[in-house]
Amino acid sequence: MRLNKQTIIKILFSFGMLTLIFASSCKKENSMDAVITVKLMSDTTQVVAEANVVMSQGDITIEGKTDSHGVFKHTFELPIVLNVIATKSGMEGIGAVSIGEYLEPAHKTIFIK
């Protein structure tokens, strides 16, 4: 059985598309989320919306704000341990979060006072 040029091109194109689809789905599967929740130290049931969150280690710095539920999320592709500082209206809280399990979010609650 002999394959013509068009058939070979179709096979190579299909193989290339499957490789791209597989590679992009693997990248999503290997991501890890850091989920930071900011709460008040004086009332640990009360979350802090719009708090500033800074996660850093060496040259890496990620900044953001908590949502209305007091949560800030960021996705990482490699394991890392980061220092976390949360601030709002002169209040501050510090901690650290270890991101390292694929598909498992790393949850950390920071209490500010």
N, CA, C and O atoms as CSV, one atom per row, in Angstrom:
chain,resi,resn,atom,element,x,y,z
A,1,MET,N,N,0.841,-1.180,0.000
A,1,MET,CA,C,0.000,0.000,0.000
A,1,MET,C,C,0.879,1.234,0.000
A,1,MET,O,O,1.797,1.369,0.809
A,2,ARG,N,N,0.584,2.111,-0.905
A,2,ARG,CA,C,1.380,3.316,-1.062
A,2,ARG,C,C,0.533,4.530,-0.701
A,2,ARG,O,O,-0.611,4.656,-1.139
A,3,LEU,N,N,1.114,5.430,0.112
A,3,LEU,CA,C,0.400,6.640,0.527
A,3,LEU,C,C,0.801,7.806,-0.357
A,3,LEU,O,O,1.980,7.994,-0.657
A,4,ASN,N,N,-0.186,8.587,-0.770
A,4,ASN,CA,C,0.146,9.756,-1.577
A,4,ASN,C,C,0.476,10.939,-0.659
A,4,ASN,O,O,0.320,10.855,0.560
A,5,LYS,N,N,0.933,12.041,-1.264
A,5,LYS,CA,C,1.357,13.224,-0.499
A,5,LYS,C,C,0.233,13.773,0.365
A,5,LYS,O,O,0.466,14.115,1.524
A,6,GLN,N,N,-0.971,13.865,-0.164
A,6,GLN,CA,C,-2.097,14.438,0.577
A,6,GLN,C,C,-2.414,13.606,1.819
A,6,GLN,O,O,-2.701,14.169,2.876
A,7,THR,N,N,-2.368,12.309,1.713
A,7,THR,CA,C,-2.653,11.436,2.846
A,7,THR,C,C,-1.590,11.599,3.925
A,7,THR,O,O,-1.916,11.658,5.111
A,8,ILE,N,N,-0.325,11.671,3.529
A,8,ILE,CA,C,0.766,11.863,4.483
A,8,ILE,C,C,0.624,13.211,5.187
A,8,ILE,O,O,0.813,13.295,6.401
A,9,ILE,N,N,0.296,14.256,4.448
A,9,ILE,CA,C,0.113,15.584,5.036
A,9,ILE,C,C,-1.042,15.577,6.035
A,9,ILE,O,O,-0.938,16.158,7.115
A,10,LYS,N,N,-2.150,14.914,5.669
A,10,LYS,CA,C,-3.306,14.826,6.581
A,10,LYS,C,C,-2.936,14.082,7.861
A,10,LYS,O,O,-3.343,14.486,8.950
A,11,ILE,N,N,-2.182,13.014,7.742
A,11,ILE,CA,C,-1.770,12.237,8.918
A,11,ILE,C,C,-0.857,13.081,9.808
A,11,ILE,O,O,-1.042,13.130,11.024
A,12,LEU,N,N,0.120,13.740,9.202
A,12,LEU,CA,C,1.030,14.585,9.987
A,12,LEU,C,C,0.296,15.745,10.643
A,12,LEU,O,O,0.586,16.088,11.789
A,13,PHE,N,N,-0.648,16.354,9.938
A,13,PHE,CA,C,-1.425,17.453,10.501
A,13,PHE,C,C,-2.266,16.965,11.680
A,13,PHE,O,O,-2.323,17.620,12.721
A,14,SER,N,N,-2.914,15.823,11.514
A,14,SER,CA,C,-3.732,15.253,12.591
A,14,SER,C,C,-2.869,14.926,13.803
A,14,SER,O,O,-3.260,15.206,14.937
A,15,PHE,N,N,-1.713,14.342,13.575
A,15,PHE,CA,C,-0.805,14.025,14.671
A,15,PHE,C,C,-0.355,15.297,15.386
A,15,PHE,O,O,-0.292,15.331,16.615
A,16,GLY,N,N,-0.045,16.333,14.627
A,16,GLY,CA,C,0.364,17.609,15.214
A,16,GLY,C,C,-0.737,18.235,16.049
A,16,GLY,O,O,-0.473,18.756,17.132
A,17,MET,N,N,-1.968,18.190,15.557
A,17,MET,CA,C,-3.098,18.754,16.302
A,17,MET,C,C,-3.333,17.974,17.598
A,17,MET,O,O,-3.577,18.572,18.646
A,18,LEU,N,N,-3.261,16.648,17.527
A,18,LEU,CA,C,-3.432,15.841,18.731
A,18,LEU,C,C,-2.340,16.127,19.749
A,18,LEU,O,O,-2.608,16.178,20.950
A,19,THR,N,N,-1.119,16.313,19.283
A,19,THR,CA,C,-0.018,16.647,20.179
A,19,THR,C,C,-0.265,17.987,20.859
A,19,THR,O,O,-0.046,18.114,22.064
A,20,LEU,N,N,-0.716,18.988,20.109
A,20,LEU,CA,C,-1.017,20.300,20.692
A,20,LEU,C,C,-2.131,20.213,21.717
A,20,LEU,O,O,-2.024,20.801,22.793
A,21,ILE,N,N,-3.177,19.507,21.412
A,21,ILE,CA,C,-4.307,19.365,22.339
A,21,ILE,C,C,-3.856,18.660,23.605
A,21,ILE,O,O,-4.207,19.084,24.706
A,22,PHE,N,N,-3.087,17.597,23.469
A,22,PHE,CA,C,-2.598,16.863,24.634
A,22,PHE,C,C,-1.666,17.721,25.476
A,22,PHE,O,O,-1.764,17.720,26.703
A,23,ALA,N,N,-0.763,18.453,24.830
A,23,ALA,CA,C,0.186,19.298,25.560
A,23,ALA,C,C,-0.526,20.409,26.316
A,23,ALA,O,O,-0.160,20.712,27.452
A,24,SER,N,N,-1.533,21.019,25.710
A,24,SER,CA,C,-2.233,22.108,26.400
A,24,SER,C,C,-3.073,21.576,27.549
A,24,SER,O,O,-3.218,22.260,28.562
A,25,SER,N,N,-3.623,20.394,27.425
A,25,SER,CA,C,-4.408,19.841,28.527
A,25,SER,C,C,-3.493,19.411,29.669
A,25,SER,O,O,-3.883,19.520,30.832
A,26,CYS,N,N,-2.309,18.934,29.377
A,26,CYS,CA,C,-1.366,18.560,30.430
A,26,CYS,C,C,-0.916,19.782,31.211
A,26,CYS,O,O,-0.748,19.713,32.429
A,27,LYS,N,N,-0.722,20.887,30.532
A,27,LYS,CA,C,-0.286,22.094,31.213
A,27,LYS,C,C,-1.306,22.522,32.256
A,27,LYS,O,O,-0.931,22.936,33.353
A,28,LYS,N,N,-2.595,22.427,31.928
A,28,LYS,CA,C,-3.637,22.776,32.880
A,28,LYS,C,C,-3.647,21.798,34.040
A,28,LYS,O,O,-3.854,22.200,35.185
A,29,GLU,N,N,-3.426,20.515,33.762
A,29,GLU,CA,C,-3.436,19.510,34.812
A,29,GLU,C,C,-2.275,19.687,35.772
A,29,GLU,O,O,-2.386,19.301,36.936
A,30,ASN,N,N,-1.172,20.254,35.327
A,30,ASN,CA,C,-0.007,20.424,36.173
A,30,ASN,C,C,-0.005,21.751,36.914
A,30,ASN,O,O,0.997,22.103,37.537
A,31,SER,N,N,-1.088,22.486,36.862
A,31,SER,CA,C,-1.118,23.764,37.554
A,31,SER,C,C,-1.529,23.568,39.007
A,31,SER,O,O,-2.209,22.605,39.360
A,32,MET,N,N,-1.098,24.505,39.831
A,32,MET,CA,C,-1.385,24.477,41.259
A,32,MET,C,C,-1.888,25.856,41.659
A,32,MET,O,O,-1.331,26.870,41.239
A,33,ASP,N,N,-2.929,25.893,42.463
A,33,ASP,CA,C,-3.480,27.165,42.909
A,33,ASP,C,C,-3.091,27.451,44.347
A,33,ASP,O,O,-3.062,26.558,45.194
A,34,ALA,N,N,-2.793,28.714,44.601
A,34,ALA,CA,C,-2.652,29.211,45.968
A,34,ALA,C,C,-3.937,29.968,46.256
A,34,ALA,O,O,-4.313,30.867,45.505
A,35,VAL,N,N,-4.610,29.610,47.339
A,35,VAL,CA,C,-5.862,30.249,47.723
A,35,VAL,C,C,-5.630,30.890,49.093
A,35,VAL,O,O,-5.512,30.201,50.107
A,36,ILE,N,N,-5.568,32.213,49.099
A,36,ILE,CA,C,-5.313,32.967,50.327
A,36,ILE,C,C,-6.624,33.587,50.795
A,36,ILE,O,O,-7.279,34.304,50.039
A,37,THR,N,N,-7.002,33.316,52.027
A,37,THR,CA,C,-8.176,33.925,52.637
A,37,THR,C,C,-7.704,34.863,53.736
A,37,THR,O,O,-6.885,34.485,54.574
A,38,VAL,N,N,-8.219,36.089,53.732
A,38,VAL,CA,C,-7.832,37.076,54.740
A,38,VAL,C,C,-9.020,37.287,55.683
A,38,VAL,O,O,-10.142,37.550,55.252
A,39,LYS,N,N,-8.730,37.162,57.000
A,39,LYS,CA,C,-9.749,37.337,58.034
A,39,LYS,C,C,-9.230,38.272,59.117
A,39,LYS,O,O,-8.029,38.511,59.238
A,40,LEU,N,N,-10.159,38.788,59.893
A,40,LEU,CA,C,-9.797,39.637,61.024
A,40,LEU,C,C,-9.355,38.780,62.206
A,40,LEU,O,O,-9.966,37.752,62.493
A,41,MET,N,N,-8.291,39.204,62.891
A,41,MET,CA,C,-7.839,38.490,64.083
A,41,MET,C,C,-8.851,38.657,65.219
A,41,MET,O,O,-9.053,37.743,66.019
A,42,SER,N,N,-9.485,39.831,65.283
A,42,SER,CA,C,-10.430,40.110,66.368
A,42,SER,C,C,-11.756,39.374,66.211
A,42,SER,O,O,-12.459,39.164,67.199
A,43,ASP,N,N,-12.108,38.980,65.000
A,43,ASP,CA,C,-13.329,38.220,64.726
A,43,ASP,C,C,-13.011,37.254,63.601
A,43,ASP,O,O,-13.178,37.588,62.428
A,44,THR,N,N,-12.557,36.068,63.944
A,44,THR,CA,C,-12.025,35.133,62.949
A,44,THR,C,C,-13.069,34.581,61.990
A,44,THR,O,O,-12.730,33.829,61.077
A,45,THR,N,N,-14.337,34.945,62.183
A,45,THR,CA,C,-15.368,34.536,61.233
A,45,THR,C,C,-15.570,35.583,60.144
A,45,THR,O,O,-16.230,35.319,59.139
A,46,GLN,N,N,-15.001,36.774,60.342
A,46,GLN,CA,C,-15.210,37.875,59.391
A,46,GLN,C,C,-14.072,37.938,58.374
A,46,GLN,O,O,-12.909,38.118,58.737
A,47,VAL,N,N,-14.426,37.786,57.086
A,47,VAL,CA,C,-13.430,37.886,56.019
A,47,VAL,C,C,-13.208,39.351,55.667
A,47,VAL,O,O,-14.048,40.205,55.949
A,48,VAL,N,N,-12.057,39.631,55.043
A,48,VAL,CA,C,-11.689,41.007,54.693
A,48,VAL,C,C,-11.661,41.142,53.177
A,48,VAL,O,O,-10.767,40.622,52.508
A,49,ALA,N,N,-12.651,41.846,52.649
A,49,ALA,CA,C,-12.703,42.104,51.210
A,49,ALA,C,C,-11.767,43.252,50.856
A,49,ALA,O,O,-11.520,44.139,51.672
A,50,GLU,N,N,-11.252,43.226,49.640
A,50,GLU,CA,C,-10.380,44.285,49.110
A,50,GLU,C,C,-9.088,44.471,49.914
A,50,GLU,O,O,-8.526,45.566,49.932
A,51,ALA,N,N,-8.618,43.417,50.575
A,51,ALA,CA,C,-7.323,43.473,51.261
A,51,ALA,C,C,-6.217,43.303,50.224
A,51,ALA,O,O,-6.385,42.571,49.249
A,52,ASN,N,N,-5.104,43.967,50.431
A,52,ASN,CA,C,-3.941,43.820,49.552
A,52,ASN,C,C,-3.178,42.563,49.967
A,52,ASN,O,O,-2.900,42.361,51.149
A,53,VAL,N,N,-2.844,41.723,48.991
A,53,VAL,CA,C,-2.098,40.494,49.253
A,53,VAL,C,C,-0.835,40.516,48.404
A,53,VAL,O,O,-0.887,40.748,47.196
A,54,VAL,N,N,0.312,40.270,49.059
A,54,VAL,CA,C,1.590,40.171,48.354
A,54,VAL,C,C,2.210,38.831,48.722
A,54,VAL,O,O,2.451,38.546,49.895
A,55,MET,N,N,2.467,38.005,47.695
A,55,MET,CA,C,3.178,36.743,47.876
A,55,MET,C,C,4.537,36.910,47.215
A,55,MET,O,O,4.626,37.332,46.062
A,56,SER,N,N,5.607,36.575,47.956
A,56,SER,CA,C,6.938,36.807,47.387
A,56,SER,C,C,7.951,35.802,47.913
A,56,SER,O,O,7.790,35.206,48.978
A,57,GLN,N,N,9.005,35.643,47.113
A,57,GLN,CA,C,10.156,34.831,47.473
A,57,GLN,C,C,11.249,35.151,46.464
A,57,GLN,O,O,11.087,34.885,45.273
A,58,GLY,N,N,12.350,35.713,46.921
A,58,GLY,CA,C,13.433,36.080,46.014
A,58,GLY,C,C,12.963,37.095,44.989
A,58,GLY,O,O,12.448,38.153,45.348
A,59,ASP,N,N,13.140,36.774,43.709
A,59,ASP,CA,C,12.745,37.681,42.625
A,59,ASP,C,C,11.270,37.555,42.234
A,59,ASP,O,O,10.801,38.284,41.361
A,60,ILE,N,N,10.549,36.653,42.859
A,60,ILE,CA,C,9.144,36.425,42.503
A,60,ILE,C,C,8.245,37.229,43.428
A,60,ILE,O,O,8.351,37.133,44.651
A,61,THR,N,N,7.358,38.021,42.837
A,61,THR,CA,C,6.374,38.791,43.603
A,61,THR,C,C,5.036,38.741,42.868
A,61,THR,O,O,4.946,39.062,41.683
A,62,ILE,N,N,4.013,38.335,43.591
A,62,ILE,CA,C,2.655,38.310,43.055
A,62,ILE,C,C,1.811,39.188,43.962
A,62,ILE,O,O,1.801,39.012,45.180
A,63,GLU,N,N,1.094,40.147,43.353
A,63,GLU,CA,C,0.269,41.061,44.129
A,63,GLU,C,C,-1.170,41.005,43.638
A,63,GLU,O,O,-1.431,40.758,42.461
A,64,GLY,N,N,-2.093,41.236,44.555
A,64,GLY,CA,C,-3.497,41.274,44.181
A,64,GLY,C,C,-4.358,41.700,45.346
A,64,GLY,O,O,-3.853,42.057,46.410
A,65,LYS,N,N,-5.660,41.662,45.140
A,65,LYS,CA,C,-6.629,42.026,46.173
A,65,LYS,C,C,-7.596,40.875,46.380
A,65,LYS,O,O,-7.885,40.110,45.460
A,66,THR,N,N,-8.089,40.767,47.605
A,66,THR,CA,C,-9.089,39.749,47.885
A,66,THR,C,C,-10.428,40.157,47.284
A,66,THR,O,O,-10.705,41.343,47.102
A,67,ASP,N,N,-11.246,39.171,46.981
A,67,ASP,CA,C,-12.581,39.433,46.437
A,67,ASP,C,C,-13.562,39.710,47.583
A,67,ASP,O,O,-13.146,39.901,48.726
A,68,SER,N,N,-14.830,39.732,47.285
A,68,SER,CA,C,-15.838,40.036,48.297
A,68,SER,C,C,-15.946,38.950,49.371
A,68,SER,O,O,-16.555,39.169,50.417
A,69,HIS,N,N,-15.359,37.788,49.115
A,69,HIS,CA,C,-15.349,36.689,50.086
A,69,HIS,C,C,-14.031,36.626,50.853
A,69,HIS,O,O,-13.792,35.682,51.607
A,70,GLY,N,N,-13.165,37.644,50.660
A,70,GLY,CA,C,-11.879,37.671,51.344
A,70,GLY,C,C,-10.851,36.730,50.772
A,70,GLY,O,O,-9.895,36.368,51.459
A,71,VAL,N,N,-11.028,36.319,49.510
A,71,VAL,CA,C,-10.163,35.312,48.897
A,71,VAL,C,C,-9.369,35.900,47.730
A,71,VAL,O,O,-9.906,36.640,46.906
A,72,PHE,N,N,-8.085,35.556,47.679
A,72,PHE,CA,C,-7.207,35.886,46.550
A,72,PHE,C,C,-6.642,34.570,46.027
A,72,PHE,O,O,-6.149,33.757,46.808
A,73,LYS,N,N,-6.710,34.350,44.701
A,73,LYS,CA,C,-6.204,33.119,44.086
A,73,LYS,C,C,-5.166,33.449,43.036
A,73,LYS,O,O,-5.250,34.466,42.348
A,74,HIS,N,N,-4.183,32.569,42.927
A,74,HIS,CA,C,-3.187,32.681,41.858
A,74,HIS,C,C,-2.759,31.268,41.476
A,74,HIS,O,O,-2.649,30.396,42.339
A,75,THR,N,N,-2.517,31.038,40.183
A,75,THR,CA,C,-2.139,29.720,39.681
A,75,THR,C,C,-0.643,29.684,39.384
A,75,THR,O,O,-0.090,30.614,38.796
A,76,PHE,N,N,-0.002,28.599,39.800
A,76,PHE,CA,C,1.430,28.385,39.576
A,76,PHE,C,C,1.621,27.107,38.770
A,76,PHE,O,O,0.775,26.213,38.793
A,77,GLU,N,N,2.738,27.030,38.062
A,77,GLU,CA,C,3.050,25.831,37.287
A,77,GLU,C,C,4.150,25.002,37.931
A,77,GLU,O,O,4.362,23.849,37.557
A,78,LEU,N,N,4.852,25.588,38.901
A,78,LEU,CA,C,5.930,24.878,39.583
A,78,LEU,C,C,5.752,24.995,41.088
A,78,LEU,O,O,5.188,25.980,41.564
A,79,PRO,N,N,6.220,24.013,41.844
A,79,PRO,CA,C,6.140,24.096,43.302
A,79,PRO,C,C,6.987,25.256,43.834
A,79,PRO,O,O,8.042,25.569,43.283
A,80,ILE,N,N,6.514,25.883,44.903
A,80,ILE,CA,C,7.233,27.002,45.486
A,80,ILE,C,C,6.677,27.271,46.886
A,80,ILE,O,O,5.521,26.962,47.174
A,81,VAL,N,N,7.503,27.843,47.740
A,81,VAL,CA,C,7.076,28.324,49.054
A,81,VAL,C,C,7.183,29.843,49.015
A,81,VAL,O,O,8.230,30.393,48.670
A,82,LEU,N,N,6.097,30.512,49.370
A,82,LEU,CA,C,6.058,31.970,49.295
A,82,LEU,C,C,5.698,32.588,50.641
A,82,LEU,O,O,4.891,32.039,51.391
A,83,ASN,N,N,6.301,33.730,50.938
A,83,ASN,CA,C,5.895,34.541,52.076
A,83,ASN,C,C,4.648,35.302,51.672
A,83,ASN,O,O,4.528,35.720,50.520
A,84,VAL,N,N,3.713,35.492,52.598
A,84,VAL,CA,C,2.459,36.183,52.306
A,84,VAL,C,C,2.286,37.324,53.300
A,84,VAL,O,O,2.425,37.141,54.509
A,85,ILE,N,N,1.979,38.513,52.764
A,85,ILE,CA,C,1.640,39.667,53.587
A,85,ILE,C,C,0.288,40.183,53.125
A,85,ILE,O,O,0.084,40.433,51.937
A,86,ALA,N,N,-0.634,40.340,54.067
A,86,ALA,CA,C,-1.956,40.890,53.755
A,86,ALA,C,C,-2.134,42.179,54.558
A,86,ALA,O,O,-1.837,42.218,55.751
A,87,THR,N,N,-2.620,43.232,53.899
A,87,THR,CA,C,-2.811,44.514,54.574
A,87,THR,C,C,-4.134,45.144,54.160
A,87,THR,O,O,-4.632,44.936,53.053
A,88,LYS,N,N,-4.692,45.933,55.099
A,88,LYS,CA,C,-5.858,46.760,54.802
A,88,LYS,C,C,-6.047,47.749,55.953
A,88,LYS,O,O,-6.078,47.365,57.122
A,89,SER,N,N,-6.171,49.014,55.601
A,89,SER,CA,C,-6.477,50.083,56.562
A,89,SER,C,C,-5.575,50.053,57.790
A,89,SER,O,O,-6.056,50.158,58.918
A,90,GLY,N,N,-4.285,49.912,57.578
A,90,GLY,CA,C,-3.319,49.925,58.683
A,90,GLY,C,C,-3.187,48.603,59.417
A,90,GLY,O,O,-2.346,48.479,60.308
A,91,MET,N,N,-3.990,47.621,59.069
A,91,MET,CA,C,-3.883,46.288,59.672
A,91,MET,C,C,-2.991,45.429,58.787
A,91,MET,O,O,-2.924,45.623,57.573
A,92,GLU,N,N,-2.303,44.470,59.418
A,92,GLU,CA,C,-1.382,43.627,58.668
A,92,GLU,C,C,-1.347,42.226,59.245
A,92,GLU,O,O,-1.504,42.032,60.450
A,93,GLY,N,N,-1.141,41.266,58.383
A,93,GLY,CA,C,-0.941,39.882,58.785
A,93,GLY,C,C,0.089,39.251,57.886
A,93,GLY,O,O,0.194,39.604,56.711
A,94,ILE,N,N,0.865,38.305,58.434
A,94,ILE,CA,C,1.906,37.645,57.642
A,94,ILE,C,C,1.796,36.134,57.799
A,94,ILE,O,O,1.211,35.636,58.761
A,95,GLY,N,N,2.362,35.421,56.846
A,95,GLY,CA,C,2.383,33.969,56.881
A,95,GLY,C,C,3.177,33.441,55.713
A,95,GLY,O,O,3.880,34.197,55.043
A,96,ALA,N,N,3.074,32.165,55.464
A,96,ALA,CA,C,3.754,31.524,54.330
A,96,ALA,C,C,2.827,30.456,53.776
A,96,ALA,O,O,2.015,29.875,54.496
A,97,VAL,N,N,2.967,30.211,52.478
A,97,VAL,CA,C,2.162,29.178,51.826
A,97,VAL,C,C,3.086,28.310,50.981
A,97,VAL,O,O,3.965,28.816,50.283
A,98,SER,N,N,2.878,26.994,51.053
A,98,SER,CA,C,3.667,26.042,50.282
A,98,SER,C,C,2.799,25.480,49.166
A,98,SER,O,O,1.802,24.804,49.418
A,99,ILE,N,N,3.187,25.767,47.936
A,99,ILE,CA,C,2.456,25.286,46.768
A,99,ILE,C,C,3.265,24.139,46.193
A,99,ILE,O,O,4.433,24.323,45.851
A,100,GLY,N,N,2.663,22.941,46.076
A,100,GLY,CA,C,3.471,21.846,45.589
A,100,GLY,C,C,2.740,20.625,45.118
A,100,GLY,O,O,3.349,19.771,44.473
A,101,GLU,N,N,1.460,20.492,45.406
A,101,GLU,CA,C,0.709,19.327,44.966
A,101,GLU,C,C,-0.078,19.663,43.707
A,101,GLU,O,O,-0.922,20.559,43.723
A,102,TYR,N,N,0.191,18.946,42.610
A,102,TYR,CA,C,-0.538,19.182,41.368
A,102,TYR,C,C,-2.019,18.910,41.584
A,102,TYR,O,O,-2.397,17.929,42.225
A,103,LEU,N,N,-2.833,19.771,41.052
A,103,LEU,CA,C,-4.287,19.691,41.112
A,103,LEU,C,C,-4.852,19.887,42.517
A,103,LEU,O,O,-6.070,19.864,42.690
A,104,GLU,N,N,-4.013,20.077,43.510
A,104,GLU,CA,C,-4.468,20.316,44.873
A,104,GLU,C,C,-4.183,21.771,45.238
A,104,GLU,O,O,-3.021,22.170,45.297
A,105,PRO,N,N,-5.218,22.566,45.483
A,105,PRO,CA,C,-4.968,23.954,45.866
A,105,PRO,C,C,-4.344,24.035,47.255
A,105,PRO,O,O,-4.679,23.261,48.152
A,106,ALA,N,N,-3.435,24.984,47.408
A,106,ALA,CA,C,-2.814,25.242,48.709
A,106,ALA,C,C,-3.618,26.363,49.370
A,106,ALA,O,O,-3.625,27.496,48.889
A,107,HIS,N,N,-4.286,26.043,50.464
A,107,HIS,CA,C,-5.112,27.018,51.169
A,107,HIS,C,C,-4.337,27.586,52.352
A,107,HIS,O,O,-3.683,26.851,53.092
A,108,LYS,N,N,-4.420,28.901,52.520
A,108,LYS,CA,C,-3.782,29.563,53.648
A,108,LYS,C,C,-4.685,30.693,54.110
A,108,LYS,O,O,-5.169,31.479,53.296
A,109,THR,N,N,-4.911,30.777,55.415
A,109,THR,CA,C,-5.678,31.884,55.983
A,109,THR,C,C,-4.698,32.804,56.697
A,109,THR,O,O,-3.889,32.367,57.515
A,110,ILE,N,N,-4.791,34.081,56.369
A,110,ILE,CA,C,-3.957,35.109,56.998
A,110,ILE,C,C,-4.876,35.960,57.864
A,110,ILE,O,O,-5.878,36.488,57.381
A,111,PHE,N,N,-4.534,36.094,59.144
A,111,PHE,CA,C,-5.317,36.912,60.054
A,111,PHE,C,C,-4.629,38.270,60.211
A,111,PHE,O,O,-3.438,38.341,60.517
A,112,ILE,N,N,-5.385,39.337,60.002
A,112,ILE,CA,C,-4.799,40.671,60.123
A,112,ILE,C,C,-5.287,41.344,61.410
A,112,ILE,O,O,-6.411,41.118,61.860
A,113,LYS,N,N,-4.415,42.175,61.987
A,113,LYS,CA,C,-4.783,42.946,63.172
A,113,LYS,C,C,-4.153,44.312,63.118
A,113,LYS,O,O,-4.344,45.116,64.031
